[in-house]
Amino acid sequence: MISSRHIARLGKLLSRSRTLATVTDDPLSQKVEMTNWEKGHYINYKKMSENLAIVRSRLNRPLTFAEKILYSHLDDPHGQDIERGKSYLKLRPDRVACQDATAQMAILQFMSANMPSVATPTTVHCDHLIEAQVGGEKDLARAQDINKEVYDFLSSSCAKYNIGFWRPGSGIIHQIVLENYAFPGGLMIGTDSHTPNAGGLGMCAIGVGGADAVDVMANLPWEVKAPKIIGVRLTGEMSGWTAPKDIILKVAGILTVKGGTGAIIEYHGPGVNALSATGMGTICNMGAEIGATTSVFPFNDRMYDYLAATKRKAIGDFARNYAAELKEDKGAQYDELIELNLSELEPHINGPFTPDLATPISKFKDAVATNKWPEELKVGLIGSCTNSSYEDMSRAASIARDALNHGIKAKSMFTVTPGSEQIRATIERDGQLETLEEFGGMVLANACGPCIGQWDRRDVKKGEANSILSSYNRNFTGRNDANPATHSFVTSPDLVVALTLAGTLNFNPLTDTLKDKDGKDFKLSPPTGEGLPSRGYDPGRDTYQAPPEDRASISVAVSPTSDRLQILNGFEAWDGKDAMDVPILIKTKGKTTTDHISMAGPWLKYRGHLDNISNNMLIGAINAANGEANKVKNMVTGEVDAVPATARDYKKRGIKWVVIGDWNYGEGSSREHAALEPRHLGALAIITRSFARIHETNLKKQGLMPLTFADPADYDKINPDDKVDVMCTELAVGKPLTLRVHPKDGKTWEAKLNHTFNESQLSWFKDGSALNTMARHAEAQVESGANA
């Protein structure tokens, strides 16, 4: 007879064997950490798989990879309406990432939610506030001194609210995310438009405004219109001077700056497997320039190799268990399909003034002559979040070494921006940095620098026409150096080094020769370089601050006299009435990017102080009335003044105002200040021909109405000195509202305005902002609990 003790022991053994069998039989049940920097945050492929199964049973069709990521993160996979390009998806992202310029406002908003900790794993990265001036170490020290108040605020608030903090000098947010946080099949939002960089590791990473980030940090689902999916099928294999950057330069030329709006770009096909993970990241990064929601590559062995090289082999192994769902289904349908043969792809140079003016290198000399672009190349700049990988730096160094072996150096000024401390330390150890410095390069801090306008440039005067060439992602007028006459071109690091060596735009390294130190002709060899360091990465200096276990005693102080930080007050709710006899503050003409609406550069220091930074509102936008920037007529006084000053005068008088804008209004950076500033200074609505995705959402979040002309030709009919009635009471889901226009001299006429508000977003307008809506719901819950 078996005793009860033996029965109990046998039961334990059976239970243990069942547990072990479950782990073995279901490899998706493993507990694998998202990152080496945090504990208790696991990749939940099991939940993703379960959600996908539910959605598959409902849709009964093959899915693209991008759809799999989105639908596996649905808040309600059973009930969610799913139609590409129409439905609004409520999603649960795995992570949030913020850069220091946008994090200030995001954290200030989060503080108003009165929560003890973020509900979703979050990191803050100090990369935007370091100005390039004389070189990395000195520029970093200067930034730490100038921005001490902001850095102290971010450090203490991150510690208080359980947020990982990457200190100044650690590197650019997107490089740090790729090295430490991105994982295949994950969903992340980030408060920077180039967040899609993480698509290089098969992650759906989407740039958003700070208010969206606050929602997710506060445990609310994130809402986005279900994107359409544009497929880019890659075949063939690159060689010679062609680099991964040329893929997105070519695609940008095909789709233009607005061709990707409302869509995810999904790369697939046999050509994908020849690209490095960091090369794929480059392509996804610059996808922001064509308006794409994000870009993504399917999981493959190159991603696995990168995960292993960055000490995340366990994630790579786990992803292989889930690999069937980390690529598109056979027969998946795309809303648009582009075919690209990499074997035939030429190196490209895009610009100036827009990232979608794509020219193959074989035709670039002719384009320079035809358009009378300045031929002399003043500055070549490599690095940035787009192109600062080990592979990028190795290939660039191979060209520089070839030149040095022939006794020549850079003719143009040359700068190098390492993307992270890990990259800097590794290329210093392996010799590429020394080669680039010997070539004539000035090594800048591990930060954004000139790419975002953080560049104290002194070699040309403002207004002087000149050409610069970078491996960056964005080249709008005045973006890099605040000089509207600078012709900024973007290309691969390879071509930047080659043309910097020649000192002219009229050089094609594939066909042209240079003179060596003895005056003999020679041709540069095609670039070469390892995708990953054979000796592994050198992490360099420790720049990470983990949140402490005891956070209760930490205080976050904001001085009431600070000119850098300001506690936020809630915006007033809509008064429930139509807005009558409203002046047009400005009718903008042509491209109006977020750089025009809220300039970066020296204004970055005020990103945490809404009133101060509002003094840059729309100062870069061109006024259709006079063709000038920052000069508008005050419709009350008749005086001509700066745009912010005129808006402040209207606000003081209690007068709401509107802006009239052109196509793709608000393209570029994700900065929500471009929405916060108009709201703060009294705007009611922004009325345009069309909007860039992120900016449209940001405007809604701040309680503004982003409206588009049902007939785009109505933009031309409106005069800057007209007054308008905005029939706000007509605002309803799926229905246009009326704009009544009162010309100064003429007959009143009406225009129909469209919008994309859904039911929940309508409450943002009615309550005054999304934060107000969140606070109202929280108060209602407290009141309900008190009455229970």
Rosetta blueprint (number, residue, H / E / L):
1 M L
2 I L
3 S L
4 S H
5 R H
6 H H
7 I H
8 A H
9 R H
10 L H
11 G H
12 K H
13 L H
14 L H
15 S H
16 R H
17 S H
18 R H
19 T H
20 L H
21 A H
22 T H
23 V H
24 T H
25 D H
26 D L
27 P H
28 L H
29 S H
30 Q L
31 K L
32 V L
33 E E
34 M L
35 T L
36 N L
37 W L
38 E L
39 K L
40 G L
41 H L
42 Y E
43 I L
44 N L
45 Y H
46 K H
47 K H
48 M H
49 S H
50 E H
51 N H
52 L H
53 A H
54 I H
55 V H
56 R H
57 S H
58 R H
59 L H
60 N L
61 R L
62 P L
63 L L
64 T L
65 F H
66 A H
67 E H
68 K H
69 I H
70 L H
71 Y H
72 S H
73 H L
74 L E
75 D L
76 D L
77 P L
78 H L
79 G L
80 Q L
81 D L
82 I L
83 E L
84 R L
85 G L
86 K L
87 S L
88 Y E
89 L E
90 K E
91 L E
92 R L
93 P L
94 D L
95 R E
96 V E
97 A E
98 C E
99 Q E
100 D H
101 A H
102 T H
103 A H
104 Q H
105 M H
106 A H
107 I H
108 L H
109 Q H
110 F H
111 M H
112 S L
113 A L
114 N L
115 M L
116 P L
117 S L
118 V L
119 A L
120 T L
121 P L
122 T E
123 T E
124 V E
125 H E
126 C L
127 D L
128 H L
129 L L
130 I L
131 E L
132 A E
133 Q L
134 V L
135 G L
136 G H
137 E H
138 K H
139 D H
140 L H
141 A H
142 R H
143 A H
144 Q H
145 D H
146 I H
147 N L
148 K H
149 E H
150 V H
151 Y H
152 D H
153 F H
154 L H
155 S H
156 S H
157 S H
158 C H
159 A H
160 K H
161 Y L
162 N L
163 I L
164 G E
165 F E
166 W E
167 R L
168 P L
169 G L
170 S L
171 G E
172 I L
173 I H
174 H H
175 Q H
176 I H
177 V H
178 L H
179 E H
180 N H
181 Y L
182 A L
183 F L
184 P L
185 G L
186 G L
187 L E
188 M E
189 I E
190 G E
191 T L
192 D L
193 S L
194 H L
195 T H
196 P H
197 N H
198 A H
199 G H
200 G H
201 L H
202 G L
203 M L
204 C E
205 A E
206 I E
207 G E
208 V L
209 G L
210 G H
211 A H
212 D H
213 A H
214 V H
215 D H
216 V H
217 M H
218 A L
219 N L
220 L L
221 P L
222 W E
223 E E
224 V E
225 K E
226 A L
227 P L
228 K E
229 I E
230 I E
231 G E
232 V E
233 R E
234 L E
235 T E
236 G L
237 E L
238 M L
239 S L
240 G L
241 W L
242 T L
243 A L
244 P H
245 K H
246 D H
247 I H
248 I H
249 L H
250 K H
251 V H
252 A H
253 G H
254 I H
255 L H
256 T L
257 V L
258 K L
259 G L
260 G L
261 T E
262 G L
263 A E
264 I E
265 I E
266 E E
267 Y E
268 H E
269 G L
270 P H
271 G H
272 V H
273 N H
274 A H
275 L L
276 S L
277 A H
278 T H
279 G H
280 M H
281 G H
282 T H
283 I H
284 C H
285 N H
286 M H
287 G H
288 A H
289 E H
290 I H
291 G L
292 A E
293 T L
294 T E
295 S E
296 V E
297 F L
298 P L
299 F L
300 N L
301 D H
302 R H
303 M H
304 Y H
305 D H
306 Y H
307 L H
308 A H
309 A H
310 T L
311 K L
312 R L
313 K H
314 A H
315 I H
316 G H
317 D H
318 F H
319 A H
320 R H
321 N H
322 Y L
323 A H
324 A H
325 E H
326 L L
327 K L
328 E L
329 D L
330 K L
331 G L
332 A L
333 Q L
334 Y L
335 D L
336 E E
337 L E
338 I E
339 E E
340 L E
341 N E
342 L H
343 S H
344 E H
345 L L
346 E L
347 P L
348 H E
349 I E
350 N E
351 G L
352 P L
353 F E
354 T L
355 P L
356 D L
357 L L
358 A E
359 T E
360 P E
361 I H
362 S H
363 K H
364 F H
365 K H
366 D H
367 A H
368 V H
369 A H
370 T H
371 N H
372 K L
373 W L
374 P L
375 E L
376 E E
377 L E
378 K E
379 V E
380 G E
381 L E
382 I E
383 G E
384 S L
385 C L
386 T L
387 N E
388 S L
389 S L
390 Y H
391 E H
392 D H
393 M H
394 S H
395 R H
396 A H
397 A H
398 S H
399 I H
400 A H
401 R H
402 D H
403 A H
404 L H
405 N H
406 H L
407 G L
408 I L
409 K L
410 A L
411 K L
412 S L
413 M E
414 F E
415 T E
416 V E
417 T E
418 P L
419 G L
420 S E
421 E H
422 Q H
423 I H
424 R H
425 A H
426 T H
427 I H
428 E H
429 R H
430 D H
431 G L
432 Q H
433 L H
434 E H
435 T H
436 L H
437 E H
438 E H
439 F L
440 G L
441 G E
442 M E
443 V E
444 L L
445 A L
446 N L
447 A L
448 C L
449 G H
450 P H
451 C H
452 I H
453 G L
454 Q L
455 W E
456 D L
457 R L
458 R L
459 D L
460 V L
461 K L
462 K L
463 G L
464 E L
465 A L
466 N E
467 S E
468 I E
469 L E
470 S E
471 S L
472 Y L
473 N L
474 R L
475 N L
476 F E
477 T L
478 G L
479 R L
480 N L
481 D L
482 A L
483 N L
484 P L
485 A L
486 T E
487 H E
488 S E
489 F E
490 V E
491 T L
492 S L
493 P H
494 D H
495 L H
496 V H
497 V H
498 A H
499 L H
500 T H
501 L H
502 A H
503 G L
504 T E
505 L L
506 N L
507 F L
508 N L
509 P L
510 L L
511 T L
512 D L
513 T L
514 L E
515 K E
516 D L
517 K L
518 D L
519 G L
520 K L
521 D E
522 F E
523 K L
524 L L
525 S L
526 P L
527 P L
528 T L
529 G L
530 E L
531 G L
532 L L
533 P L
534 S L
535 R L
536 G L
537 Y L
538 D L
539 P L
540 G L
541 R L
542 D L
543 T L
544 Y E
545 Q E
546 A L
547 P L
548 P L
549 E L
550 D L
551 R L
552 A L
553 S L
554 I L
555 S L
556 V L
557 A L
558 V L
559 S L
560 P L
561 T L
562 S L
563 D L
564 R L
565 L E
566 Q L
567 I L
568 L L
569 N L
570 G L
571 F L
572 E L
573 A L
574 W L
575 D L
576 G L
577 K L
578 D L
579 A E
580 M E
581 D E
582 V E
583 P E
584 I E
585 L E
586 I E
587 K E
588 T E
589 K L
590 G L
591 K L
592 T L
593 T L
594 T H
595 D H
596 H H
597 I H
598 S E
599 M L
600 A L
601 G H
602 P H
603 W H
604 L H
605 K H
606 Y H
607 R L
608 G E
609 H L
610 L H
611 D H
612 N H
613 I H
614 S H
615 N H
616 N H
617 M E
618 L L
619 I L
620 G L
621 A L
622 I E
623 N E
624 A L
625 A L
626 N L
627 G L
628 E L
629 A E
630 N L
631 K L
632 V E
633 K E
634 N L
635 M L
636 V L
637 T L
638 G L
639 E L
640 V E
641 D E
642 A L
643 V H
644 P H
645 A H
646 T H
647 A H
648 R H
649 D H
650 Y H
651 K H
652 K H
653 R L
654 G L
655 I L
656 K L
657 W E
658 V E
659 V E
660 I E
661 G E
662 D L
663 W L
664 N L
665 Y E
666 G L
667 E L
668 G L
669 S L
670 S L
671 R L
672 E L
673 H H
674 A H
675 A H
676 L H
677 E H
678 P H
679 R H
680 H H
681 L L
682 G L
683 A E
684 L E
685 A E
686 I E
687 I E
688 T E
689 R L
690 S L
691 F E
692 A L
693 R H
694 I H
695 H H
696 E H
697 T H
698 N H
699 L H
700 K H
701 K H
702 Q L
703 G L
704 L L
705 M E
706 P E
707 L E
708 T E
709 F E
710 A L
711 D L
712 P L
713 A L
714 D H
715 Y H
716 D H
717 K H
718 I L
719 N L
720 P L
721 D L
722 D L
723 K E
724 V E
725 D E
726 V E
727 M L
728 C H
729 T H
730 E H
731 L L
732 A E
733 V L
734 G L
735 K E
736 P L
737 L E
738 T E
739 L E
740 R E
741 V E
742 H E
743 P L
744 K L
745 D L
746 G L
747 K L
748 T L
749 W E
750 E E
751 A E
752 K E
753 L E
754 N E
755 H L
756 T L
757 F L
758 N L
759 E H
760 S H
761 Q H
762 L H
763 S H
764 W H
765 F H
766 K H
767 D H
768 G L
769 S L
770 A H
771 L H
772 N H
773 T H
774 M H
775 A H
776 R H
777 H H
778 A H
779 E H
780 A H
781 Q H
782 V H
783 E H
784 S H
785 G H
786 A H
787 N H
788 A L
